[in-house]
Amino acid sequence: MSGSLAKVDITGLILAGGRGSRMDGVDKGLQPWRGLPLAQQVLKRLQPQVGPVLINANRNLDIYRRWELPVLTDAQAFDFAGPLAGFLAGLDVCTTPYLLTAPCDSPLLPSDLAERLGNGLLNAQARIALPKAGGRLQPVFCLMETDLRDDLRAFFHSGGSKIDLWTARHRMAIVEFDDAHAFENINTKDDLQRLERTESP
């Protein structure tokens, strides 16, 4: 099967629900970078590629809500349980056939991420598509069928928490990207300063 997914069929989900433990516990999504909070930089790059956009956050909810987008928290049982908890929060309210996730700390994400992952998913007749760059999978940037919500919930209730173990349960497309820099994420304040000095792709 070939073709491409329509933007309106993809909901974007920005993952800003982590503890920021490697950044002294601050809310990474709200750290300033080039004049805007990191999560807003991600929003600027993701929003043109998709239909609706959601934000997954577990603190500072009033600030995130000022951006006039739906803000989702992890289910209480999975609070701060990592990216998959954010995936599930998004899948539970997603009204489009597909959900595309992006972490709040990768402000240089590719401007053709949704298009290329969508093409890869359709061509492989897969249920999930992940990018690969610099020889590494980038599983937090995940395009998935919304119908996988019940499977993910069952995976969580069985004690699973790792993205790669869950995605491996399903037919998956791997899409190669040349620019590993585009997927670089900010984990520490040093990363924030270093990436501030780099050029955007």
N, C-alpha and C positions, 0 to 999 in steps of 0.2 A: 504494500500500500504506500502511495506517495502523496505529496501535497503538503499543506501547512495548516496549522491551527489558527483560527481566527482569534484576534486579541480578546474579543468579548467572551470567548470561551475559557479564558484563563484568569483566575484570581491571583493576584500577587500577595504574598505574605512576608512582611518584614519581621524577622526574629530579633526581638529586643528584650527577651525575658530572662537573660542570664544573670548570674550574680556578679560578674566582673571581678572574679576573685584574683586574677593576675593583674588587675589595675586598681588594687587597693579597695576593691568592693564598690567602686563607683558604677553608675549606670552608663555603660559604654555608649548606648544609643544617643545619649544627651551630651556627650563630650564634643566640644567645638572643633571643627576641622574645616579650614578654608571658609570661615564665616558662617557656617551652619552646623547644627548638631549632626553627628555622623549618620543617624537614622534618616535625617532629612536629605542628606547627600545620596544615600541609597535610594530613597523615595524618588528623587529627581531622575535617577537612571532607570529605575524599574517601572515607574508609572506609565511612561509612554509605550511600554512593551505589552501591557496587559489591560484587562478591563477593570474590575473593582480592585481596590487595594485594602488590605487589613494590616493591623499592627498587633503583634503579640508582645505584651509587656506585663511585668509582675510588680512594678512599683512606679512611682511618679506618674500615675495614670492620668491625673488632671492635666499634666503638661502634654502628654501624648494626645489626649483628646482635643487639645486646642488646634491640632492639625486637621480637624474635621474629617477624620477617618475612623472607622470602627476599631476599637481597641479591645483585644481579647486577652484574658488571663488564662494561665494553665488551669486545668481542673484541679481542685484542691488536693486530690490524691496524688497528683503528679507535679505539684508546685516546685518550680526550679529544678525540674528533672531533666533538663537538657533540651536540645533542639527537637527531639521527637515529640516531646510534650507540646511544643509550639506547633509542630505539624498537626497534631491531633486537634488542638484548639481551632486551628484554621479549617481543617476538614469538617469539623462539626458544624460550622456555619457557612461553609462555602456553597454557593448556589450555582456555580459554573461547573462544567464537566472536568476541569483541570485546576490544580493548584500549583503555583510556582513559588518556592521559598527562597529567601535571600537573607543572610545575616546582616545585622545592623552595622557591623564593623568592617565591611568590605565596600568602601565608597567608590571603587573603580570598576565595579562589575561591568561585564560587556554589554554594550548597547543592543546587541543582537542575541542576547542570552535566550530569551523566550522563543524567538523564531528558530534558532538552530536546535534547541532542545526539542521543540515541537516537531520539527522535521525529522529529527533522529528517532523520536518516539513513534511517529507514524510509519516511517520507513521500516522499522524493526518490528512493527506491530507489538510494541511493548506497552507496559503499564506505567513504567517509571523511566525517566531519562536523567542522566547525570553528566555533568561536564568533567573532562579530564584535561589537565594542563600541567606542564612541567613534570610529566610522568606520574602525576598523582591525581586520584579521583578527588572531586570537590563535592562531597555528598550533602553539604548543607544548602547547596544550590540545587534543589530537587524539583523537577516537574513530575507530577504524579496524577493519576486518575483520582477524582474525588470519591469514587466508589470504593476506594481502599480504606475508608475510615473505620469500618467495623473490623477489618483485619488488623489494622494498627492498634485499635483498642484492645483486641484480644492479645496481641503481642505484648502490650504494656502490662495487662493483667496477669500474664504468665511470667512477668519479671524482666522482660526484655527492655533495653534502654539504648542500644547502640544502633545508629542509622544503618551501618553496613550490614548488620545481621538481619535487619528488617527488609531492606531493599533486596537482599539476596534471595528472599522468598518469592520474588516476582520476576516476570520477564522484564529485562532492563536493557535500555539502550545507553551506550557510552559514546559521548560526543567529544571529539578532540578539539581543543582550543589552543591556538599557538601562543597566546600571551598569558603566561602564568601570573604575571604582575597584576592582571585585572582581577584575579581572585585573592589577592593578598589581603589578609585580615589584620586588624589591629587588636593586639592582646594586652600590650603594656603602654605606658606613657612614652617610653622610648620609641615604640613602633609608631605612635601618633606623631611624634616629632619627625621621625625619619620619613614617613610617608608624606608628611606635609611638604617636604622638599622635593619629592619626585614629580615627574611630569605625568599628567593624565594620559591614558592610552587614547 
